[in-house]
Amino acid sequence: MNTLKTLSATLLLGLAAGAQAQTAGPIKVGLMLPYTGTYAALGNMIENGFKLYVQEQGGKLGGREIQYFKVDDESEPSKATDNVNKLIKRDQVDVLVGTVHSGVALAMAKAAKESNTLLIIPNAGAGAITGPMCGPNIVRSSFSNWQPGYAMGVVAGQRGHKRAMTITWNYAAGAETVKGFTEGFQKGGGKVVKDLTLPFPNVEFQALLTEIAAQKPDAVYAFFAGGGAVKFVKDYAAAGLNKSIPLYGPGFLTDGTLEAQGPSAQGLLTTLHYADNLDTPRNNAFRKSFALAYKTNADVYAVQGYDAAQLLGAGLAAAKGDLSKRDVVTAAMRKTVVDSPRGKFTISPAGNPVQDMYLREAKGVNNEFKSVAVKALADPAQGCKM
Ligand code: PHB
């Protein structure tokens, strides 16, 4: 009996110590993002957006200080498992935030599941992560690759185009965005006549542009982002194709890139869950605060970083900062309505935003809102087993 008592007392003490360890001291947030390569600017914007929200909350979420650990993932899938383990095993972070590149994010999701680490994805749209691989501790503050692609396909069909070609990098994000576009376009009676690809992150577009010129489709749908998007949009215009074949894309083609693209991007129509000039108090306040903090204008990546911090904040607030209450944290992150600069959005049971897709037009350095292309669009992912 006495032994039992001692045992249970020890157990209780142990549990109390365990619980205490989860509420005392800072929450360790591991940022795994690209800080070099074609997506470097995107990684920086995500980090800045995340930190801005935390700063606005006085440096704390759910009453806990936030401590950052950083790894440059270089958008390199072959290094992804080693890189994420630097955060999980070496730094023992409580929460992973990352990344931009779908191939890298797939490896992060696998490692997060195996180690039961919370993962918030502030960009990468790989369908599997909020599809077959989904789990309670993984949520995305951004989009699935299918979503903006589908919206653009719908719009291209509405604009009366019948024959389109697609061009993108040959990896998960490219394939999935093209799938979305093709589905939306077919619904409107359009047909994709040819898909062109090149390896990530190559930017030798010339031979492919020559092929587009020869095929003369009614429209081209392109997914590139960051440095690659700058070069592609410039090359498309330099080849004179912008005069004869309208170029469309998910908003990544012109987000955070307009200054560098200059005249070549003016007038481009894209679809995305954000537009720079959304005239709402929430977006105006966010853009002002971002510009003040970082001396540069926010873009969609900054919004996604900001909203990743909002999601974590919602989870931690519900658990009063106690990360050992994992079920409370993950349920609250799924239940919250995120008051985003993009407009309010919810999270699907599989962990992906359900959100409006906007049609935007590139004007000056802004992607300006034109209309809602598809309202409250949910990713069609199936096969999610919690
Ligand atoms: C992705 O790899 O999922 C990805 C990368 C950059 C973007 C969008 C999606 O802008």
Residues whose N, C-alpha, C, O or C-beta is under 5 A from the ligand:
A	BS01	PHB	V100 H101 S102 A124 G125 A126 A173 A225 F252
